[in-house]
Amino acid sequence: MRTGSAPVHLDGTAHATHKEPGSTVCRSIIWRNQHAADERLREVVAKANVV
């Protein structure tokens, strides 16, 4: 499991204001924290992290 924060890249996105990208990142972090105990999500993330 990762600790700390990883950089988030929003290349190719079009936002109307400067605050929108930050809001998007914030919502993403909140969603991920709320689903941290989801075993199915952990399996998907583990498969996606194969290098």
C-alpha positions as CSV (number, residue, x, y, z in Angstrom):
1,M,0.0,0.0,0.0
2,R,1.3,3.5,-0.9
3,T,1.8,6.2,1.7
4,G,2.2,9.8,1.0
5,S,0.9,11.6,-2.1
6,A,1.8,10.9,-5.7
7,P,1.8,13.6,-8.4
8,V,-1.4,13.9,-10.3
9,H,-1.3,14.9,-14.0
10,L,-4.3,16.3,-15.8
11,D,-2.8,16.6,-19.3
12,G,-5.3,17.0,-22.0
13,T,-8.1,18.3,-19.8
14,A,-9.9,21.6,-20.4
15,H,-11.1,23.5,-17.3
16,A,-13.0,26.7,-17.3
17,T,-11.3,28.1,-14.2
18,H,-8.0,27.6,-12.4
19,K,-9.8,26.1,-9.4
20,E,-11.4,23.2,-11.3
21,P,-8.3,21.0,-11.6
22,G,-7.7,21.3,-7.9
23,S,-11.3,20.5,-7.2
24,T,-11.0,17.4,-9.4
25,V,-7.9,16.2,-7.6
26,C,-9.6,16.8,-4.3
27,R,-12.7,14.9,-5.2
28,S,-10.5,12.0,-6.5
29,I,-8.5,11.8,-3.2
30,I,-11.7,11.9,-1.1
31,W,-13.3,9.1,-3.3
32,R,-10.1,7.0,-3.0
33,N,-9.9,7.5,0.8
34,Q,-13.6,6.5,1.2
35,H,-12.9,3.3,-0.8
36,A,-9.6,2.4,0.7
37,A,-11.0,-0.8,2.3
38,D,-12.6,-2.0,-0.9
39,E,-10.9,-5.4,-1.7
40,R,-12.1,-5.4,-5.3
41,L,-10.6,-2.0,-5.8
42,R,-7.3,-3.2,-4.2
43,E,-7.2,-6.1,-6.7
44,V,-7.7,-3.8,-9.7
45,V,-5.1,-1.4,-8.5
46,A,-2.6,-4.2,-7.8
47,K,-3.1,-5.5,-11.4
48,A,-2.7,-2.0,-12.8
49,N,0.5,-1.3,-10.9
50,V,2.4,-4.1,-12.6
51,V,5.5,-2.6,-14.2
